[in-house]
Amino acid sequence: MNPGLENCYVIVSKLSGDNNENFIREGQNKGCGTRMWFIILTLKEKLHFSCCHCSERSSATSLALSLSSNMTSKKIIAVFGATGAQGGSVARAILESKKFAVRALTRDVTKPKAQALRDLGIEVIKGDLDDEASVEAALKGTYGAFLVTNFWEHFSKEKEVCQGKLVADAAKRLGVKHVVFSGLENVKRLSGGKLEVPHFDAKGEVEEYFWSIGVPMTSVRVAAYFENFLTTWKPVKASDGDYYTLAIPMGDVPMDGISVADVGAVVCSIFNSPEEFVGKAVGLSAEALTIQQYADVLSKVLGKDIRDAKMTPEAYEKLGIPVGKEIANMCRFYQTRPDRDVKLTHRLNPKVKSFSQFISENKGAFKGV
C-alpha cells in the first residue's frame, strides 16, 4: 500500500468503532481541524462498504491518497504563540497562502482560540517555551518556525532570553531551515548602557544568539502596535477642557506604527524568500507619524478634539505607571529613529493598513471618548 494512503487508512480504521460525535472529538484532541476530520469521517464510511461497492471504494481510496498527499507534501512551519495576536496573525496568513502547512503551538490546547485554529484545518499541539522536550517535539520534521516571546507575561528579561535560546538550540540540533523571530534591538548595548528597555534588550540578545550559533534566522522588528491606541495609549480627557490628549513621550519625532494583524502576511512573504532575508533584520512599519499627526487622525475619524499632550519622557516616568520608566526609555530610543522600512513593509504586505484605516475599522473601541 502507498505509505501516504496507509497513514490515512490507519487513522480512519483505528477509530471505526466510535460514533461520529466521539470520532470528531478525538480528532480535535489530536489536532485535526473539523473540516479535515469530516473528510476522514466520510472516508471511514466509504472504506467500510462491501466489496460489491468497488467503485465507491476506489473513489474513497483516491480521495484518501489525495488527502494524505496534501497533508504530507507541504513544508511545515511551526508557529509558537499561535493563539496570541502576532502568532495568530502569522498562522492564518501562512494557512491562507496555501504554500506551507501550519503547526500551531500553544500552552493550552483547550482554549477557544486553539479550537478556532483547528476549525480552520490547522494542526494544534501543546508547546511550552520553558520545556525543552516540548519545543523539540514541536520542531521535529519542520522546515521553518515563527517564534514570538512575550515579556509581558512574566516581566523577566532573563526568562525571555532563556526561552529564545532554548528554541535556537533546538532549531540548530534539528536542522530547521528558516526561523523567523519577532525580535527587537538590544537597546542597552546600542546605547552603551545609558538606556535599558528589558522587553527590547531580551529580544536583541536572542537575535544575537541565533546568528552566533549559525541558525538560518530572519528577525522581524515590529514597530509600535496601532492596537496600543485602543488600550494603553487611548486618548484621555484633559482636566482643563473639552478635549482629549495622547500621552506618548515622543516630542516632535515621528513614531513608526503598524497593526499586529498585518504582521502575518509580511512573515509569510519572508518565508517565501529565504534567499533574500535569511541572516537579516527587517524593520516593519506601516507609516511613521508624529504624536500630533496620530492625534489629528483620531480627531478626524472620531469627531473629537484630540491633541498631543507634549509629555516628556521624564514626566512620563513620574506618572506612577508600573512600567513607566521602561516605556519612557523605549520612546527615548524611538526618538533615535531605529531602522523601520515602510517601503519594504508595503512590498511584503501590499494590504498593510494605514493608521487612519485601522482607527476607522475600530471606532467601536472608542465609545467612551
N, C-alpha and C positions, 0 to 999 in steps of 0.2 A: 504494500500500500504506500502511496505517496506520503512522505513524512508530514507534510502540511495537513493533508486530509486526515491522516491518522490522529494528529493532535486535536483537530476539530471534532473528529468522531468520538475520541475518548471523552472529551468534555461533555458531548451530548449523551453518550451511552451510560456513563457513570451515574448520571442523575436521572436516568429514565424512570425510576420508580417514584419520584416525587410528583406531587400535584403542581400545577402551574404556579400557584402563589409561593410555595416553598422554593420552587425552582428559581423563580425570579429573585427571591430574597437571597438565596445562596449565591447567585450570580453577582448580585450587587455587593455582597460581602467580599467576593473575590476581586472586586474592582471593575467588573464589566458594567458598561452603561446599559440602560434599559433597552435602547434600540438594538444593540448588539445581542443582548440576551434574548430578545424576542426572535431574532433571526435564528439563533441556536435552538430556541424552543420549537420553531417551525421545522427545523431540520430533524429534531428529535422525533416529531410526529411522522415525518415523511420517511425517515430511515427505518421506522418500525413497521412499515407496510409489508404485506406478504410478498413473496417472490413474484406472484402474478402481476403485481403492480410495478413491473420492471422499469417502465418509462418514468414513473414518478420517482422511483429510487435513483435512476440515472440523473434526473433533474436535481434531486436533492444532493447527490454526490458532486455534481458540477458546481452547485451553489456553495457547498461546503469548501470545495477546493478554492473557489474564488475568494470566499471569505477569509480562509486561512492564509492565502497568498497576500491579501491586502493587510492582514494583521501582522505578517512577518517580514514583508519586503521593505517597508519603510524604516528608515533610520529612526531610532528612539531618542527623544530629548527628555531628560528628567528635569522637572520644574520644581524646585524647592519653594516652600511657602506658597503653594498654588491656591490656597483659599484666601490669601491676602490680596490687597489691592494691586500691587505690582506683579506678583506671581500669577494672580488670576488673569490679569491683562495679557501676560505672556502666554499662558496656557491656551487661552481662547484664540489668540492670534495665530499661534502655531497650528492649532487644530484647523482653523479656517483656511490656512494656506494649502492644506492637503499634501504637503511635501514631506512632513515628518509625522511620526506617531508621538503622542504625548504620554508621559508617565508623570502623573501629578503626585507630589509628596506633601503630606500634611500630618501633624501630630495626632489629630483626631479625625479618623475616617468616618465617624458617625455624624458629624455636624452637617447642617443643611447645605452649606456651601460645597462640601465634599460631594454630597448627593447630587447637587446641581451639575457638577463636573461629570459625574457618572452618567447622568441623563444625556449629556452631550456625546457620550461614547468614549470618554477619556478614562484610561486606566488610573485608578486612585489607590495608592498604597500608603501605609504608615511610614513616615520618615521623621527622624528626630536628629537635629543637628548636634545634639550632645552625646549621641550614641554611635560609636564607630561602626558596629555591625549593621545598624540600620542604614547608615549612609552607604556602606559598601553594597548592601542589597539593592539600594535604590539606583546605584550607578552601574551595577552589573549588566553588561550587554548593551549599554547605551552608546550612542555616537557622541552626544553632547549633553550639556546640562546648563540650566539657568539657575544661578544662586543669588538669592537676596537674603540678607541677615537683618534682624530687627533689634537695634539697640534699645528702642523704647519699651521693649518687653521687660527688660531687666536693668537697664541703665548701667551696664557694666562693659566698659571698653575691653577689659581682659577676656570676658566671656565671648564677646563678639569676635575677637581675634582668634580665640581657640576654635570656635565653630568654623570660621573661614578656613583656617589651616587644616582642620580635620577633613573638610571636603577636598581641599587642594591635594593633600597626601593621598586620599583615596582615589582621586582622579588620576594622579600620577601612577599609582600602582596598577590601576585597571586599564590604563591606556586610553582614557577618554580623549577624543579628537578635538573637541572645541568646548570650552566653558565660557559662558557669558556671565560676568559677575557684575552686580549692581554696586559699583564702587564709588569712591569719592577721594578727594585729595587728602594727603597726610598734612594737615594744616600746621601741626606742631613742628614737623620737620621743615616745611617750606618757610615758616616764619622764624626759624631759628629759636624756637621755644617761646616766642613772645605771645603767641595765641594758642590756646588749646580748645579744640572742638571735638570732644570724645567720639561723637557719632560719625564725624568725618575721619578723624585720625585712625580709628579702628579699621574702617574700610580701606584707608590708604595703606595700612600695614598689611592687610590681607592681599591687596593688589600686588604689593611688592613681593610678598611671599610666593604667590602663584608664579610670577615671572622668574623668581630666583631659582625655583626648582624645575623649571622647564615645562610647565603645563601650558598647552596652547590656549591662551585666555584673552578675551576682549573685555575691557572694563567699560561699562556704560555709566557715565557720571551724570546723573539726572538733576536737572535744575529744581528750584523750589516748586512744590506742587501747587497748582491752581486750587486744588481741593483745600489747602490751608485757609483760603479765604472764606470757606464755608464753616470753619470751626475756630481755630486759634487766632486767625487774623481777620475775623469778622468785624465789620465796622461797629464802632462803639459810639453811642450818643454823647456828644460833648456836654459838659456840665454847665457851660455858659451860653447855650444857644440851641436852635432847632436844626442843628447839623450833626453829622457823624464824622468820625475820624478813623484813619488807619494808623495804628501804632507799630510801624515797622521801621527800625532804625537804619535807614539806608541813605539818608541825606538826599542829594540830587543825583546819585549814581543809579543807572538803570539796573534792575534786578531781573535775571532770567527766570522764566517760568514755563511750566508745561503741565498738562493734565496727565495724571498717572495712567489713565485709561489709554493714552496714546503711546505709552512706552512699549506695549506688547508688539505692535507692528514693526517698530524700529528694531527690536531684538530679533524678530523673525527675519527681517532683511539681513541682519548681521550674520545669522546662522546660514543664510543662503549664499554669503560671500566671504567665506573664511580666508581666502587668499588676500583679500583687501583689509581685513580687520583683525586677524589674529596678531597678538602682540601689541595692540594699540589701545589707547584710552579714547573713548568717544564722548564728548560733552554734548548733552542733549538740551535743547531749548526750543520752545515754540516761538517765543519772542521775548525781547527784553524791554521793560518799561520802567520809568521812574515810579515811585510810590504815588506821586500826584497823578501820573497817567493811569495807573491802576484805579485810583480814586475817581478819575474822570469817566472811565469806562463804567464803573459801578454806578455812578450818578446818572449816567445816560440810560443804562438798562433798567435800573430800579426806580428811576424818577425821584431820587433823593439827593440832598446836598451832602456829598461825601468829600472829605479833604484829607490831605496828608497831615498827620499830627506833628510833623517835623521833630520827631523824637530822636535824641542822640543815643548811641549805644550805652553811654554812661547812665543816662536817665532810665533806659530800659532795664539795666541791671538792678536799679533801685525799686522796681515795681513790686518786688516780693514774689515774683513768679519762680517756682522751683527750679526751672532750667533757664532762668533769666540770663545768667552770665554766659551760658553756652550759646543761646540764640543771639545775644549781643556780639559774641566773638564770631559766630557764623556770619552775621551781617558785616562785621569788620572785614572778614575775608572776602565776602561777596563784593565789597567796595573795591577790591583789587582787580575785579573783573576776571575771575578764573575762566579758562577756555570753555565756552559753550558755543556750539556751532549751529546757528539757526538754519543756515542754508543746507547743511548736511542732514539735519534732523528732518527737514521737509522732503529731502530726496529719499530718505529711508522710509518715511511715512507721509505720503502726499496728502493724507486726510487729517493731518495733525490740526487740532483746533486752536484758534486764537483765544486770548483771554475773553474777548467780547462774546465769542460763540459759546465758550464754556459757561459764562455767567448767564447768558440768555437761556441756556438749557437747564440751569439750576436755580432759576429765580425763586422757586418754592422754598429754598433753604434760607431765604432772607425775609420770611414773613414777619419776624419781629423787628425788622429795621424800618 
